[in-house]
């Protein structure tokens, strides 16, 4: 796999991660002093949307992991 192909997959991972956090930022208030999510008011989230975003993030993470493992194995075989 070329460096450009790997970088493309890493950027896709970062895009999925940003999309997931954007959703959380839009629906969960943050504590002003720490920036951490504030769950004290029992925030309700659309479970289907959370799953959809997490699934896309997880899929891309597993894809990148596979690329990294394959690259390591190829280097070890040289």
N, C-alpha and C positions, 0 to 999 in steps of 0.2 A: 504494500500500500504506500502511496506517495505521501510526502509531507503535507501537500495541499489537501489531499483527501482526508487525512487524519485531522488537520486543522478545521476542515469543514464540519466534521462530526463533533469536534470539541465545541465549535461555535453553536451547533445545533443543541448540544447539551446545555450550554449556557443560556440559550434562548428559552428552552423548556423550563429551566430553573427560574429564570427571571419571570416567566409567565406565571409560574406557580406562586412565587412570592408577591407578584403584583395582585393576584387574586386575594391572597391573605391580607395584604396591605389595604385593599379596598373594603374588606369585610370585618376585619378585627382591629379594634382600636389599639394603639400603642401607648405605653406609659411614657409620659413626656420626659422624665428624668433618665430613663434607661433605654428607651427605644424598643423594649421587649413587648411582645404581644400581651395584652391585658385580657385574660379570660374570666375575670371576676364576675362579669355580668352575664355569664352563660351564653356566649355568642352562638348563634345558630348559623350553620353553613349548609349549603346545598351539597348533600353527600355525593350525589351523582357527579356534580362539577368537580368536587375535590378529587374523587376517584379518577375522573377523566384526566385532569391535570397531572395527578400523581402518576398515573399509568404512562402518560407520555414522557414524563421525566424519568421514570424508572426504566422504560424501554430504551431511551437514549443512553442512560447510564450503563445499562447492560451491554449495549452495542459498543460503547467506548471501551468498557472493560474487556470485551472480546478482542477488540483491535489491539489493546495494550498487551494482552496475553499472547496473541499471535505474533506481535512484533518481538516480544521477549524470547519466545520459543525460536523464532527464526534466527535471532542473534546468537542464541546458545548453540544452534546447529552449525553455525559458520566456523 
